[in-house]
C-alpha cells in the first residue's frame, strides 16, 4: 500500500503543478507517462520478488 500512496502523491503533485501554471495537454501527458512508468516499475518489482 505504501507504493500506491507514493503514486497518488506523485499524481497530486503533478496536478498541483499543472494547475499553478497554464494547464495543457502536455502536463496531462507527463502525468500519464509518470503513472505508467511507476506501474511498470511496480510490476517488475513484484516479479523480481521485492
N, C-alpha and C positions, 0 to 999 in steps of 0.2 A: 504493500500500500504506500510505502514511502516513495516509490518510483512514480506512482500516479500523482501524488501531491506535488512532486517535483515538476512533472509535466504540466500540471494545471497552473503552477506558479509561473512557469515559462509562458504559457498561453496568456495568462492575465497580464504579465509584464509586456508582452508584445502588443496586446490590445491597448494597454495603457499608453504605450509609446506611440502607437499609430493614431490614437485619439488626440494626443498632445500636438502632434504635427498634423498636416493635412492628410486625412485618410484616403488611401487609394488602393488599387488592386495590388500594387507592389508589396505593401505591408502584409496584406492577407496571404499573398503567395509565400512571403517569408515565414509567416506563422504556419502555413500548411507544410512547408518544407521542414521546418524545425520539428513539428509534431511527427511527421512521417519518419524523420531521422531518429527521433527519440524512440518511437515504437519499434523501429528496426533494431536499434541497439538493445532494447528490452528483450526482443525475441531472440537475438543472438546470445544474450546473456543467459536466458533460460535454457537454451540448448547446450550451452557450454557448462551449465551446472552451477552458475553463480547464484 
